[in-house]
Amino acid sequence: MELKLTNIDQIKEKVDHKINYDVKKLRKDSIKDPKWLAFGSGNIFRGFIARVGQDMINSGKFDRGISVVETFDPEIIEKIYKPFDNLALSVTLHKDGDFDTNLISNLAEALTLADKDRIKEIALNKNLELMSFTITEKGYNLYTSTGELIDIVKNDLDSNPEDARHLMSIVTNLLYQRYKDSKSPLTLLSLDNASHNGDLVKKSVMMIAEKWNENGKVEDNFLEYLKNDISFPLSMIDKITPRPAGIVAKYVEDLGFSNMDTVITEKNTYIAPFVNSEEAEYLVIEDSFKNGRPPFEEASVYMTDRYTVNQVETMKVTTCLNPLHTALATYGCILGYESIAEEMKDKELVDFIKKIGYDEGLPVVIDPKIISPKEFIDEVINIRFPNPNMPDTPQRIATDTSQKISVRFGETIKRYMENDKLDSATLTYIPLAIAGWLRYLLGVDDKGNDFELSPDPLRDELREIFANIKLGEELEDIKAIQRLLSNEKIFGVNLADAGLDDKVIKYFRELIAGPGAVRKTLEKYL
């Protein structure tokens, strides 16, 4: 059976979650009077955001689908959307091995940036409530690593707004066209897993608009329109939607669906007519909308204030998930693991992340009130990380650790330093995690074999510090390591000021004592 509109009645019988709306009518109404324009058509969009939209429709309190625009890889639209009439299967992977399936059928139209006229038509609709974004954090970036504007943005700023090519420039021009047409308000909602994501959108849009204004390309009042009539809410999103898995392809084929093969595009996007994702999911949105909004509450979305969104994000990235992930990543690479789920069968590693989360993190956790930090960690350790159907690897999580460690461990250390009743020098497992990262930077596993470090912008610089340190040899000159541990940009704090530098070096000496030393050290402290 093909995933096509002509087979919609048969498809409904095959999936676990039913839809209770007329798909063809929804699409007709949504194209005529669009309320939601989404940029980014990948797995997180189809597997989570589009399903949130569908849940609202099923509630009977929302009556519009989504117009989606692919901004990076047009092959996604040509090979995954159009051949399947913009339908998708969303498969949830449960820890116990069970799967359940949703038919995503609320994607009213699928476009690329080449469809400029239609995108503009949607953007000018007075009833449009939001533009959303799932384009990854780099999609908002306008600068090179040296702080210079990237060439495409330079060209946009020198050209007419209608000729914009960078997505943020295109969006700014769409807002300018809306301003000139009706001055109708609008909300730009980032749904990317990035810190202060709404501010990223706002910063880019405002910079482009201000430069255009300086160059005489947009009216002065357009800047006031952006400040007063456009909102940029923050959001926190948490759900893993990895590459399509072969076991899931077989599952949907066994249900009777045909042509379920994964497509690998020229831009190296892995995508299929189905999306597989974990069962856990969180979406928290700042309730700041200028032109009405969908009833997100009907889809179990937390609608709250800006402060609480920040609190939830801080809870997740500094205590309840990301620090545990990083500890598993570096130690997992050293111990030869290729799966996070496999690591969760390792007693010492599980005990290790429990100590980091429960014993050292929870005493100073930021509690957002709407989500229990302890229950969040419980779910991470007992359901999310052990899920064998989630093909996540320590090698992937270890990417860019130098850019993450200040938040993932440094923020908790800061809170200990700021608390009169606590002493950061008493921490044991967070410094052991930091020492594990230093041990990882040797690029030698616990058996003494070389392995390749994951990509990191400071990889070469960091490797140089450890170039002359050999497994099984005495660590004599520690000055370079001491300088590294005092680097507040990397660790968020000077670890000497926190009373932790000597402890980290002590642990590091134990971890490099020879083959098997990493396992022995974990056993010693756990």
C-alpha positions as CSV (number, residue, x, y, z in Angstrom):
1,M,0.0,0.0,0.0
2,E,1.4,3.4,-1.0
3,L,1.4,6.3,1.4
4,K,-0.9,8.4,-0.7
5,L,-4.1,10.5,-0.2
6,T,-6.0,8.1,-2.4
7,N,-5.4,5.4,0.2
8,I,-6.2,7.6,3.2
9,D,-9.0,5.4,4.6
10,Q,-6.9,2.2,4.4
11,I,-3.9,4.0,6.0
12,K,-6.1,5.2,8.9
13,E,-6.8,1.6,9.7
14,K,-3.1,0.7,9.8
15,V,-1.9,3.3,12.3
16,D,-2.3,3.3,16.1
17,H,-3.4,6.9,16.6
18,K,-6.5,7.9,14.7
19,I,-7.2,11.3,13.0
20,N,-10.7,12.7,13.2
21,Y,-10.7,15.4,10.5
22,D,-11.2,15.6,6.8
23,V,-7.7,15.8,5.4
24,K,-8.8,17.2,2.0
25,K,-10.9,19.9,3.6
26,L,-8.2,20.9,6.0
27,R,-5.7,21.3,3.2
28,K,-8.1,23.4,1.1
29,D,-8.9,25.7,4.1
30,S,-5.3,25.9,5.1
31,I,-4.0,26.9,1.6
32,K,-6.8,29.5,1.2
33,D,-6.3,31.0,4.7
34,P,-2.9,29.9,6.1
35,K,-2.2,30.5,9.8
36,W,1.1,28.7,10.3
37,L,4.1,29.0,8.0
38,A,7.0,26.7,9.0
39,F,10.6,26.9,7.9
40,G,12.5,23.6,8.1
41,S,10.9,20.3,7.0
42,G,13.2,17.7,8.6
43,N,12.7,14.9,11.1
44,I,12.1,17.0,14.2
45,F,9.5,19.0,12.4
46,R,7.6,16.0,11.0
47,G,8.1,13.8,14.1
48,F,7.2,16.3,16.7
49,I,6.1,19.8,15.6
50,A,3.7,18.7,12.9
51,R,2.3,16.1,15.2
52,V,1.7,18.8,17.8
53,G,-0.2,20.7,15.2
54,Q,-2.2,17.5,14.4
55,D,-3.0,16.9,18.0
56,M,-4.5,20.4,18.2
57,I,-6.7,19.7,15.1
58,N,-7.8,16.4,16.6
59,S,-8.9,18.3,19.8
60,G,-11.4,20.2,17.7
61,K,-10.0,23.5,18.7
62,F,-7.8,24.3,15.7
63,D,-8.7,24.0,12.1
64,R,-5.5,24.7,10.1
65,G,-2.6,22.6,8.8
66,I,0.9,23.8,8.2
67,S,2.5,25.3,5.1
68,V,6.1,24.1,5.3
69,V,9.2,25.4,3.5
70,E,12.4,23.5,3.2
71,T,15.3,26.0,3.5
72,F,18.4,23.9,3.1
73,D,17.8,20.7,1.1
74,P,15.1,20.9,-1.7
75,E,15.5,17.1,-2.3
76,I,13.6,16.5,0.9
77,I,10.5,18.1,-0.8
78,E,11.0,16.4,-4.1
79,K,11.8,12.9,-2.8
80,I,10.0,12.6,0.5
81,Y,7.1,15.1,0.5
82,K,5.7,15.2,-3.0
83,P,5.8,11.5,-3.8
84,F,3.8,10.8,-0.7
85,D,1.3,13.6,-1.0
86,N,2.8,15.4,2.0
87,L,1.9,12.5,4.3
88,A,4.3,11.0,6.8
89,L,4.4,8.1,9.3
90,S,5.7,9.0,12.8
91,V,6.9,6.0,14.7
92,T,7.5,6.2,18.4
93,L,10.2,3.9,19.7
94,H,9.5,2.6,23.3
95,K,12.1,1.3,25.7
96,D,10.3,-2.0,25.9
97,G,10.8,-2.5,22.2
98,D,7.2,-1.7,21.2
99,F,6.5,0.8,18.4
100,D,3.4,2.8,17.8
101,T,2.5,4.7,14.6
102,N,0.9,8.1,13.8
103,L,-0.2,9.3,10.4
104,I,0.9,12.9,9.9
105,S,-1.6,14.4,7.5
106,N,-1.8,18.1,8.4
107,L,1.0,19.3,6.1
108,A,-1.1,21.4,3.8
109,E,1.6,22.3,1.3
110,A,5.3,21.7,0.9
111,L,7.5,24.4,-0.6
112,T,11.1,25.3,-1.2
113,L,12.7,28.8,-1.2
114,A,12.3,28.8,-5.0
115,D,8.5,29.1,-4.4
116,K,8.9,32.8,-3.7
117,D,5.5,34.0,-4.8
118,R,3.6,31.5,-2.8
119,I,5.7,32.1,0.3
120,K,5.1,35.8,0.0
121,E,1.4,35.2,-0.5
122,I,1.3,33.3,2.8
123,A,3.4,35.9,4.6
124,L,0.9,38.6,3.6
125,N,-2.1,36.8,4.9
126,K,-3.5,39.0,7.7
127,N,-4.7,35.8,9.6
128,L,-1.2,34.3,9.6
129,E,-0.4,33.7,13.3
130,L,3.1,32.5,13.2
131,M,6.2,31.6,11.3
132,S,8.1,28.8,13.0
133,F,11.6,27.6,12.6
134,T,13.3,24.2,12.8
135,I,16.5,25.0,11.0
136,T,19.2,24.2,13.6
137,E,21.1,26.9,15.5
138,K,23.4,27.6,12.6
139,G,20.5,28.6,10.5
140,Y,20.3,31.9,12.4
141,N,24.0,32.6,12.2
142,L,25.2,35.6,10.1
143,Y,28.9,35.5,10.9
144,T,32.1,33.5,10.3
145,S,34.2,32.0,13.1
146,T,36.3,35.2,12.9
147,G,33.4,37.5,13.5
148,E,33.0,38.7,9.9
149,L,29.7,38.7,8.1
150,I,29.4,35.6,5.8
151,D,29.5,36.5,2.1
152,I,25.9,35.7,1.4
153,V,24.8,38.1,4.2
154,K,27.1,40.8,2.9
155,N,25.5,40.5,-0.5
156,D,22.0,40.6,1.0
157,L,22.8,43.8,2.9
158,D,24.1,45.5,-0.3
159,S,21.3,44.2,-2.5
160,N,17.6,44.9,-2.7
161,P,15.6,43.1,0.1
162,E,13.5,41.3,-2.6
163,D,16.8,39.6,-3.8
164,A,17.7,38.2,-0.4
165,R,19.3,34.8,-0.3
166,H,20.1,34.0,3.4
167,L,17.0,32.7,5.2
168,M,17.2,35.4,7.9
169,S,17.3,38.0,5.1
170,I,14.4,36.4,3.3
171,V,12.4,36.4,6.5
172,T,13.2,40.0,7.2
173,N,12.1,40.9,3.7
174,L,8.8,39.0,4.1
175,L,8.2,41.0,7.3
176,Y,8.9,44.2,5.4
177,Q,6.4,43.2,2.7
178,R,3.8,42.4,5.4
179,Y,4.5,45.8,7.0
180,K,4.0,47.6,3.7
181,D,0.9,45.6,2.9
182,S,-1.1,45.7,6.1
183,K,1.2,46.2,9.1
184,S,-0.5,43.1,10.6
185,P,1.3,41.7,13.7
186,L,3.0,38.3,13.7
187,T,5.0,35.9,15.8
188,L,8.3,34.3,14.8
189,L,8.8,31.2,16.9
190,S,12.0,29.2,17.0
191,L,11.6,25.6,17.8
192,D,15.2,24.7,17.6
193,N,17.2,23.2,20.4
194,A,19.3,26.3,21.0
195,S,19.8,28.5,24.0
196,H,17.6,31.6,23.9
197,N,16.4,30.6,20.5
198,G,13.9,33.4,20.1
199,D,16.6,36.0,20.8
200,L,18.7,34.4,18.0
201,V,16.0,35.0,15.5
202,K,15.4,38.6,16.8
203,K,19.1,39.5,16.8
204,S,19.5,38.4,13.1
205,V,16.3,40.0,11.9
206,M,16.9,43.3,13.6
207,M,20.5,43.5,12.4
208,I,19.5,43.0,8.8
209,A,16.6,45.4,9.1
210,E,18.8,48.1,10.7
211,K,21.5,47.7,8.0
212,W,18.9,47.9,5.3
213,N,17.5,51.0,7.0
214,E,20.9,52.6,7.1
215,N,21.3,51.9,3.4
216,G,18.0,53.5,2.6
217,K,16.3,50.2,1.6
218,V,13.5,50.0,4.2
219,E,11.5,52.7,5.9
220,D,12.3,54.0,9.4
221,N,8.9,52.9,10.7
222,F,9.7,49.3,9.7
223,L,12.1,49.1,12.7
224,E,9.3,50.3,15.0
225,Y,7.0,47.7,13.5
226,L,9.5,44.9,14.3
227,K,9.9,46.2,17.8
228,N,6.2,46.6,18.6
229,D,4.2,44.2,16.4
230,I,6.5,41.2,16.0
231,S,7.3,38.9,18.9
232,F,10.1,36.4,19.2
233,P,9.1,34.0,22.0
234,L,11.6,31.6,23.6
235,S,11.0,27.9,23.6
236,M,12.7,24.8,25.0
237,I,12.3,21.6,22.9
238,D,13.6,18.2,23.9
239,K,13.0,15.1,21.8
240,I,15.4,12.9,19.9
241,T,14.5,12.1,16.3
242,P,17.5,10.3,14.9
243,R,18.2,9.1,11.3
244,P,15.7,6.6,9.9
245,A,16.4,3.2,11.3
246,G,16.3,0.0,9.3
247,I,14.3,-1.8,12.0
248,V,11.6,0.8,11.7
249,A,11.6,0.6,7.9
250,K,10.9,-3.1,8.2
251,Y,8.2,-2.4,10.8
252,V,6.2,-0.1,8.6
253,E,6.7,-2.4,5.6
254,D,5.3,-5.2,7.7
255,L,2.3,-3.0,8.3
256,G,1.8,-3.0,4.6
257,F,3.4,0.2,3.4
258,S,5.6,0.2,0.3
259,N,8.5,2.4,-0.8
260,M,9.8,3.0,2.7
261,D,13.4,3.3,1.8
262,T,15.7,5.9,3.3
263,V,16.8,8.6,0.9
264,I,20.3,10.1,1.3
265,T,20.4,13.4,-0.5
266,E,23.3,15.1,-2.2
267,K,23.6,17.3,0.9
268,N,23.9,14.1,3.0
269,T,20.4,14.4,4.6
270,Y,19.1,11.0,5.8
271,I,15.3,11.0,5.5
272,A,12.5,8.6,4.8
273,P,8.7,8.6,4.5
274,F,8.7,7.8,8.2
275,V,10.2,9.5,11.2
276,N,11.4,7.4,14.2
277,S,11.7,9.1,17.6
278,E,11.9,8.5,21.3
279,E,8.8,8.5,23.5
280,A,9.9,11.3,25.8
281,E,9.2,14.8,24.6
282,Y,9.0,18.3,26.0
283,L,8.0,21.6,24.4
284,V,7.8,24.7,26.6
285,I,6.9,28.0,24.9
286,E,6.9,31.6,26.1
287,D,3.3,32.7,25.7
288,S,4.0,35.9,23.7
289,F,2.0,35.9,20.5
290,K,1.0,39.1,18.6
291,N,-1.7,37.9,16.2
292,G,-3.4,35.0,18.0
293,R,-2.0,31.5,18.3
294,P,-2.9,27.9,18.0
295,P,-4.1,26.2,21.2
296,F,-0.8,24.5,22.0
297,E,-2.1,23.4,25.4
298,E,-4.3,20.9,23.7
299,A,-1.1,19.1,22.5
300,S,0.5,18.9,26.0
301,V,2.7,21.9,25.3
302,Y,3.7,24.0,28.3
303,M,2.7,27.6,27.7
304,T,4.3,29.9,30.2
305,D,6.4,33.1,30.7
306,R,9.9,33.9,29.5
307,Y,11.4,33.4,32.9
308,T,10.1,29.8,33.2
309,V,11.2,28.8,29.7
310,N,14.7,29.9,30.8
311,Q,14.4,27.9,34.0
312,V,13.4,24.8,32.2
313,E,16.2,25.1,29.7
314,T,18.7,25.7,32.5
315,M,17.5,22.7,34.4
316,K,17.9,20.5,31.4
317,V,21.3,21.6,30.1
318,T,23.1,22.2,33.4
319,T,21.7,19.4,35.6
320,C,19.2,16.9,34.4
321,L,20.3,15.7,30.9
322,N,23.2,17.3,29.1
323,P,25.9,16.8,31.9
324,L,25.0,13.1,32.1
325,H,25.2,12.8,28.3
326,T,28.6,14.4,28.2
327,A,30.0,12.2,31.0
328,L,28.7,9.1,29.1
329,A,30.1,10.4,25.9
330,T,33.7,10.9,26.9
331,Y,34.0,7.8,29.1
332,G,32.0,5.8,26.5
333,C,34.6,6.6,23.8
334,I,37.5,5.6,26.1
335,L,35.8,2.4,27.1
336,G,35.0,1.4,23.5
337,Y,31.2,1.8,23.5
338,E,29.4,2.7,20.3
339,S,25.9,3.2,21.8
340,I,24.5,5.2,24.7
341,A,22.0,2.4,25.3
342,E,24.8,-0.1,25.7
343,E,26.6,2.2,28.2
344,M,23.4,2.1,30.3
345,K,24.2,-1.6,30.9
346,D,27.5,-0.7,32.5
347,K,27.0,-0.5,36.3
348,E,29.8,2.0,37.0
349,L,28.7,4.3,34.3
350,V,25.1,4.3,35.4
351,D,26.2,4.9,39.0
352,F,28.4,7.7,37.8
353,I,25.7,9.7,36.1
354,K,23.4,9.1,39.0
355,K,26.0,10.6,41.3
356,I,26.4,13.6,38.9
357,G,22.7,14.2,38.6
358,Y,21.1,13.2,41.9
359,D,23.9,13.8,44.4
360,E,25.7,16.8,43.0
361,G,23.2,18.4,40.6
362,L,19.9,18.3,42.4
363,P,21.1,20.2,45.5
364,V,21.6,23.3,43.3
365,V,19.2,22.6,40.4
366,I,17.2,25.4,38.9
367,D,13.6,24.2,39.6
368,P,11.2,25.6,37.0
369,K,8.2,24.2,39.0
370,I,6.2,23.1,35.9
371,I,8.5,20.1,35.5
372,S,10.0,18.1,38.4
373,P,13.8,18.0,38.0
374,K,14.0,14.7,39.8
375,E,11.4,13.1,37.7
376,F,13.1,14.5,34.6
377,I,16.4,12.8,35.6
378,D,14.4,9.6,36.5
379,E,13.1,9.5,32.9
380,V,16.5,10.2,31.4
381,I,18.2,7.4,33.3
382,N,15.5,4.8,33.4
383,I,13.8,5.3,30.0
384,R,15.5,7.6,27.6
385,F,19.2,6.7,27.7
386,P,18.6,2.9,28.0
387,N,16.3,2.8,25.0
388,P,17.9,0.2,22.6
389,N,15.9,1.6,19.7
390,M,17.6,5.0,19.9
391,P,20.8,4.7,17.8
392,D,22.7,7.5,19.6
393,T,26.4,7.2,20.0
394,P,28.9,8.6,22.5
395,Q,31.0,9.7,19.6
396,R,28.3,12.0,18.4
397,I,27.6,13.4,21.8
398,A,31.3,14.0,22.4
399,T,31.3,16.5,19.4
400,D,32.3,20.0,20.4
401,T,32.7,19.2,24.1
402,S,35.0,22.2,24.6
403,Q,32.1,24.4,23.7
404,K,29.6,22.7,26.0
405,I,31.5,21.9,29.2
406,S,31.2,25.4,30.7
407,V,27.4,25.1,30.7
408,R,27.1,21.4,31.4
409,F,29.4,21.4,34.5
410,G,30.6,25.0,35.0
411,E,27.1,26.3,36.0
412,T,26.7,23.7,38.7
413,I,30.1,24.5,40.1
414,K,29.3,28.2,40.1
415,R,26.1,27.5,42.2
416,Y,28.2,25.7,44.7
417,M,30.6,28.6,44.9
418,E,27.8,31.1,45.3
419,N,26.1,29.1,48.1
420,D,27.2,29.9,51.6
421,K,26.1,26.4,52.8
422,L,28.0,24.4,50.1
423,D,31.6,24.0,49.2
424,S,32.5,23.4,45.5
425,A,35.8,21.7,46.7
426,T,33.7,18.8,48.1
427,L,32.4,17.8,44.6
428,T,33.7,14.4,43.5
429,Y,31.9,13.2,40.4
430,I,31.7,16.4,38.3
431,P,35.5,16.8,38.6
432,L,35.8,13.1,37.8
433,A,33.8,13.8,34.6
434,I,36.1,16.7,33.8
435,A,39.1,14.5,34.4
436,G,37.5,12.0,32.0
437,W,37.3,14.6,29.3
438,L,41.1,15.3,29.8
439,R,41.7,11.6,29.5
440,Y,39.6,11.4,26.4
441,L,41.8,14.1,24.8
442,L,44.7,11.6,24.7
443,G,42.9,9.8,21.9
444,V,43.8,6.5,23.5
445,D,41.2,4.0,24.8
446,D,41.4,2.0,28.0
447,K,43.1,-0.8,26.3
448,G,45.8,1.4,25.0
449,N,44.6,1.7,21.4
450,D,44.3,4.9,19.5
451,F,40.9,6.3,18.6
452,E,39.8,9.3,16.6
453,L,38.5,12.3,18.6
454,S,35.1,13.7,17.6
455,P,35.1,17.1,15.8
456,D,35.7,20.1,18.1
457,P,36.9,23.6,17.2
458,L,39.6,23.4,19.8
459,R,40.7,19.8,19.1
460,D,44.1,20.6,17.7
461,E,44.9,23.1,20.4
462,L,43.8,20.7,23.2
463,R,45.6,17.7,21.7
464,E,48.8,19.7,21.8
465,I,48.6,20.0,25.5
466,F,48.4,16.3,25.9
467,A,50.7,15.3,23.1
468,N,53.6,14.3,25.3
469,I,51.5,12.5,27.9
470,K,51.7,8.7,27.6
471,L,49.6,6.0,29.1
472,G,51.4,4.3,31.9
473,E,54.0,7.1,32.3
474,E,54.4,9.4,35.3
475,L,52.8,12.8,34.8
476,E,55.6,15.3,35.5
477,D,54.9,18.7,34.0
478,I,51.3,19.8,34.9
479,K,51.7,23.5,34.2
480,A,49.9,23.3,30.8
481,I,47.0,21.3,32.4
482,Q,46.8,23.8,35.3
483,R,46.6,26.7,32.8
484,L,43.8,24.8,30.9
485,L,41.9,24.2,34.1
486,S,42.0,27.9,34.9
487,N,40.4,28.8,31.6
488,E,37.0,30.3,32.4
489,K,35.9,30.3,28.8
490,I,36.1,26.6,28.6
491,F,35.0,25.6,32.1
492,G,32.8,28.5,33.0
493,V,34.9,29.1,36.1
494,N,38.5,29.0,37.1
495,L,38.7,25.5,38.6
496,A,41.6,26.6,40.9
497,D,39.3,29.2,42.4
498,A,36.7,26.5,42.9
499,G,39.2,24.3,44.7
500,L,38.9,21.6,42.1
501,D,42.1,21.8,39.9
502,D,44.2,19.6,42.2
503,K,41.4,17.1,42.4
504,V,40.9,17.0,38.6
505,I,44.7,16.4,38.2
506,K,44.7,13.7,40.9
507,Y,41.9,11.9,39.0
508,F,43.6,12.4,35.7
509,R,46.8,10.8,37.1
510,E,44.8,7.7,38.1
511,L,43.0,7.5,34.7
512,I,46.3,7.5,32.8
513,A,48.1,5.0,35.1
514,G,48.0,2.4,32.4
515,P,45.7,0.1,30.4
516,G,42.6,-0.6,32.4
517,A,43.1,2.4,34.6
518,V,39.9,4.1,33.6
519,R,37.8,1.1,34.6
520,K,39.8,0.7,37.9
521,T,39.3,4.4,38.7
522,L,35.5,4.2,38.1
523,E,35.3,1.1,40.3
524,K,37.4,2.9,43.0
525,Y,35.0,5.9,43.3
526,L,31.8,4.1,42.5
